[in-house]
Amino acid sequence: MFDSIKKLLGGQGSKAKKMILAPVPGKAIPMSEVADPTFSQEILGKGVAIVPTSGTVVAPASGKVAVMFETKHAVSIKTDFGAELIVHIGLDTVNLKGQYFRACVSQGDMVKAGDVLVEVDLEQVKAAGYDVTTPVIICNTPDYPDMVCKSGMEVKALDPIIEL
């Protein structure tokens, strides 16, 4: 009973909200607007997508690099607070087989929010015919029933985009 009262009053019993930050600057859009059903139907989980204006992709939270895809188009991080997230740079960019991408971290590395994960030449990716929209997905969405995804705005790298 006292824990619920503390939560209501914002006391020590309340949990601080965890934030997932924008890994790139650009226009944050809802997942429903992503031109790929795997993301728009939230098959991998809920999240936010960003149409990036920079090819420097930074860690959206501190944690461990769980997977750095061989093609460097996506990276998965298990955050220090337990969220399992994927930053997927572009749509169908796996087909580029790493061309125009440079990984700055490896699987197993510990990263802090803001550490550079990947450098990508957005103009070359676009010229090759690919959409550079970058989904940020929380794969263990059921663990965060009160998740709030922020979209419909311009964001800078490290602006909060998902509240867990």
C-alpha positions in Angstrom: 0.0 0.0 0.0 2.8 2.5 0.9 4.6 1.8 -2.4 1.5 2.8 -4.4 1.1 6.0 -2.3 4.8 6.8 -2.9 4.3 6.3 -6.7 1.2 8.6 -6.6 3.2 11.3 -4.8 6.3 10.8 -7.0 8.3 9.6 -4.0 11.2 7.1 -3.8 8.8 4.3 -4.9 8.4 5.7 -8.4 10.7 4.5 -11.2 12.4 7.2 -13.3 11.5 7.0 -17.0 14.3 5.6 -19.2 14.9 7.4 -22.5 16.0 6.2 -25.9 17.7 9.1 -27.7 17.8 9.9 -31.4 20.8 8.2 -33.1 20.8 10.7 -35.9 19.4 14.2 -36.6 16.4 14.5 -38.9 12.6 14.2 -39.1 11.1 11.7 -36.6 8.2 9.9 -38.1 5.8 7.2 -36.7 6.7 3.6 -37.6 3.3 3.4 -39.5 4.9 5.8 -42.1 7.9 3.6 -42.8 7.8 2.1 -46.3 8.5 -1.4 -45.2 5.9 -3.6 -43.6 8.4 -5.3 -41.2 8.8 -1.9 -39.5 5.4 -0.2 -40.3 3.5 -3.2 -38.8 5.9 -3.2 -35.8 6.8 -6.9 -36.4 10.2 -6.5 -34.6 8.7 -4.1 -32.0 7.6 -0.6 -31.5 9.7 2.5 -32.0 10.3 5.6 -34.0 11.9 6.1 -37.4 14.1 9.1 -38.4 14.7 10.4 -41.9 18.3 11.4 -41.3 20.2 14.5 -42.3 23.6 13.2 -41.2 25.4 9.9 -41.7 26.9 9.8 -38.3 24.9 7.2 -36.3 25.4 7.4 -32.5 24.3 5.1 -29.7 20.8 6.0 -28.5 21.5 4.6 -25.0 24.4 3.2 -23.0 24.8 -0.5 -23.1 26.5 -3.5 -24.8 26.6 -3.9 -28.6 24.7 -7.2 -28.9 25.0 -7.5 -32.7 27.0 -5.5 -35.3 25.6 -6.8 -38.5 28.3 -7.9 -41.0 26.8 -5.6 -43.5 27.0 -2.7 -41.0 23.5 -1.5 -41.9 22.1 -2.3 -38.4 23.3 -2.6 -34.9 21.6 -4.1 -31.8 22.3 -2.8 -28.3 21.2 -4.3 -24.9 20.9 -1.1 -22.8 22.2 -0.9 -19.3 18.6 -0.9 -18.1 17.5 -3.9 -20.1 15.9 -2.5 -23.3 16.9 -4.5 -26.4 17.0 -2.1 -29.3 17.9 -2.1 -33.0 19.0 0.9 -35.0 18.4 -0.1 -38.7 20.0 2.3 -41.1 17.9 2.6 -44.2 15.4 0.2 -45.8 16.7 -2.9 -47.6 20.2 -1.6 -47.2 21.4 -5.1 -46.2 21.6 -5.5 -50.0 24.4 -3.0 -50.2 26.6 -5.7 -48.3 28.3 -3.0 -46.3 29.1 -0.6 -49.2 29.0 3.0 -48.0 28.9 1.9 -44.3 31.8 2.0 -41.8 31.4 0.3 -38.4 33.0 2.2 -35.5 32.2 -0.4 -32.9 32.2 -4.2 -32.7 29.9 -6.8 -31.2 30.6 -7.0 -27.5 31.7 -3.4 -27.1 30.3 -1.3 -24.3 29.0 2.0 -25.5 27.8 5.2 -23.9 24.9 7.2 -25.4 26.4 9.4 -28.1 29.3 7.1 -29.0 29.6 6.8 -32.8 28.3 3.4 -34.0 28.4 3.7 -37.7 29.4 6.2 -40.4 27.3 6.0 -43.6 27.4 8.0 -46.8 23.8 8.9 -47.1 24.1 10.5 -50.5 25.7 7.3 -52.0 23.0 5.1 -50.4 20.3 7.4 -51.9 22.0 7.4 -55.2 22.0 3.6 -55.2 18.2 3.8 -54.9 17.7 3.1 -51.2 15.5 4.9 -48.7 17.7 6.1 -45.8 14.8 6.1 -43.2 16.3 4.8 -40.0 14.0 2.9 -37.6 14.8 2.7 -33.9 13.0 -0.4 -32.5 12.5 -1.7 -29.0 12.5 -5.4 -29.6 11.3 -6.3 -26.1 8.3 -4.0 -26.3 6.1 -6.1 -24.0 8.5 -5.3 -21.1 7.6 -1.6 -21.6 3.8 -1.3 -21.6 3.8 2.4 -21.0 6.2 3.2 -23.8 5.8 6.6 -25.4 7.2 7.2 -28.9 7.7 10.8 -30.0 7.4 11.7 -33.7 6.2 14.3 -36.1 9.1 16.7 -35.3 12.7 17.6 -36.2 15.2 16.1 -33.8 18.9 16.5 -33.2 21.1 13.5 -32.4 20.5 12.6 -28.7 17.1 14.3 -28.4 14.7 11.9 -26.5 12.5 10.0 -28.9 11.2 7.0 -26.9 10.3 7.0 -23.2 10.2 3.7 -21.5 
